Amino acid sequence: MQNINLRHCSEMVAEADYDAAAQTLLLTYQSGNTTIAYQGVPDAIFQELCQADYPDLCIRFKIQASHPFKRVEREEN
């Protein structure tokens, strides 16, 4: 699983974890430490998110608007 920290460049999301084999993107939101799993996210979209100057635009228009999701519980590290 790949992980990126978005705290420095996103107003919405603290971190993203991506499982390429399952095409599942976990976004942990800064508000309330909520984690949402988005299904069917291709690697190209994750790579775009990683490289975006404004990741919130990618999240809103290419992930939230296009992929089924569900809230998940995260294990504490």
Sequence and secondary structure as in RCSB ss.txt:
>XXXX:A:sequence
MQNINLRHCSEMVAEADYDAAAQTLLLTYQSGNTTIAYQGVPDAIFQELCQADYPDLCIRFKIQASHPFKRVERE
EN
>XXXX:A:secstr
 EEEE TTT SSEEEEEEETTTTEEEEEESSTT EEEEES  HHHHHHHHH SSHHHHIIIIIITTS EEEE   
  
